[in-house]
Amino acid sequence: MTKKLILCDCLGSQSIDADTITKATGLSCSKVYTFLCGDELESAAKEMADSDVIFACQQERQRFEDLAEDLNADFPGFVDLRDRAGWGTQPAGPKMAALVAEATLTAPATKTIDVVSEGTCLIIGGAAALQAAADLCDTLAVTVLLDGSSDLPTNRSFDCVVGQLRQASGALGAFEVTIDQLQEMLPGGRGGFALGPAKNGAKSGCDIILDLSGNPALFPAHEKREGYLRADPSYQPAIAKAVFEAAQLVGTFEQPLFVQLEPSMCAHSRAEQPACSNCLNVCPTGAITSAGEHVAIDPMICAGCGACAAVCPSGAIAYDAPPVETVFRRINALATTYRKAGGNAPRLLVHDNSHGRELIALNARFSDGLPADVIPLEVDALAGFGHAEILGALACGFADVSILIGPKADRDVIAAQVALATAIAGNDGISVIEPQDPDALNAALGDAGLSAPCPNPIMPIGSRRQITRLAARTLRPDETLLPLPENAPYGAVVVDDGACTLCLSCVSLCPSGALGDNPDKPQLRFQEDACLQCGLCSNICPEKAITLRPQLDLTDMALSQKVLHEEEPFACIECGSLFGAKSTIDRIMEKLVGNHAMFATSDAAKLIQMCENCRIQAQFHSTDNPFQGGERPRTRTTEDYFSKRKDH
């Protein structure tokens, strides 16, 4: 069925350039309706029955989806032209075409796992917890944890224990708690209930935790921990909201698998030596932990902020909801369609799906609306929009990139990625904005024309590292070497020739293969394009001869191996074959010959100057051969046994 864009001017409040949209996208458009969600709803039903439709409205999405369900039709697509382009003060035909082209792209379905919550709920606190338990006990299997015995209830509709919560872990459907001084209530006798003996280190599990204790949160970034609800025990509206949310957390839920991990690419450590911990340092929920030579990600705790994918130097962690290539396809579709529709120098506004979306909608409804050259790109994980995505946007034709952050944004991660992208791009067209109200949004975006778009735009294809390199060469064609900020994931390895002994321990442990050796010569070789700047080589070097230099080499030399350090090889004194480094053999001779009992004689000392094969041969034929045993006994035969009988 042919795709068709259904247009509506929203009671004549906006102007829609249908011809420009059709020419730039190839998508057929309906006539421009005026009140499609009201008086013309029958026309919407007819359009859905005849075509695979995309409605140019997000506000009434629920109404059109309900209509599709009533008609037993396929669910339509949606693109918000009104708030994002139609209510601006300038004609925005190219921008509308770009937004429509992006809306036609398909994204793979998000991978999920099932989370089962049977409704076992632990409520922590005092009087407020008891009241919440009374409200929830008909819906959930409630246990209240009190920190004292003075408030023991006589209500047996829920369980009640006394103790101190020492530790909590897990997420919705799989919380585990450890309680000290645990005392269970003895539900017998007259008067107030008594308590049993105290027990330390008691462990239990639950599906939901409702924290009304007023104490610090049990988890980092607690608002992102599914199944953990927290409210101020002195503020009744917050308690009521938390109780309502807890009552809904029963059943089977789909937990998205936000990120994908490839352990073999991870540069976390090797041979118990530390290296990259970027993801561990930025994960707000603690979902990432060390697991030996790589990290592990708990999908139940991961909140999908995307920061780990942005800072991972190797690509071992990749955002997967949606995959990173989908983001680059969206960026490219916006830029190319805008140019195809006659636009020039578009600006990209990256925002999240909550704060940013609302701010843009309010700006459109009550202020001037976004400028006609500012194209909004909504992403689920704002912190995951890293330097590679920013550079990819600039390289495919955007004049500048602004990132709209809100109160809950991961500012440190975003700021570091913007600083790295700015150092590579070499211009001021990248910014982070945080307007306090919708009216300030356009002022924060600045004026058009301050930055020029890339004259020869590219299509961003490949891994994030490949796109970064390609974008850098596109944006700065006359540059060869770009200095970068500290902790950048691109750079060189610098070796102190006077200290390096060519032990090659760095080569054996390099996780990316950037460091290599030469089997025919004593050489340390390096390929800069592969270097992750993880620091493992400098950590493992016994001579402390290695330092890191953050930079981006844009020449083709970065793609091939170069010699960092080499020495004259030593020739075996017996066969003449080359082995080891001459300086190393000389140092060993100087330290051992005449100073060690095993090398006291000249013949023993010569072993140091022999290759492996000649050394074994010399040791085997020496008079004091350590491999030589005593004379082998003569083999006994049958004749020996018969002769022994004759003697008797």
Disulfide bonds with the S-S distance in Angstrom:
none
